[in-house]
Amino acid sequence: MQEIGLTHDQMASIIGIATSTLELHYREELSQSCARMTYNVAKNLYRQAIGSDKGSTAAAIFWMKTKGRWRETNRTEVTGADGGPLEQEISQMTTFIDPRSLTPEQRQSLKQIVKAAAKPSP
């Protein structure tokens, strides 16, 4: 059953036993089953790749990516001028306001601005 991709839970349910019982008594079979499936799919994919067999290449590739741990990788490296490190310019505009230097009206206006900025937008 594992050879068609069923999980241990699914197999145990079909047989009518607990998953722990299945794994205890059929550990070797479960272990070998996945290896046999991966081998057969890889062999079939190889045959398809060399053109001596017909079948579902997409299905074989999907199986190998999910069960055979095959991966496609893309790697992009970004460098600065002449392969050197990237240069970053960090611009930070920070304004400090000393509330003691503000008039009472300016302090009130500033409070309203801060309150308005803190409100979640609709």
PyMOL commands that set and color helices and strands:
alter all, ss='L'
color gray80, all
select helices_A, chain A and resi 2-4+8-15+19-25+27-49+57-66+81-83+99-101+104-118
alter helices_A, ss='H'
color red, helices_A
deselect
rebuild
show_as cartoon
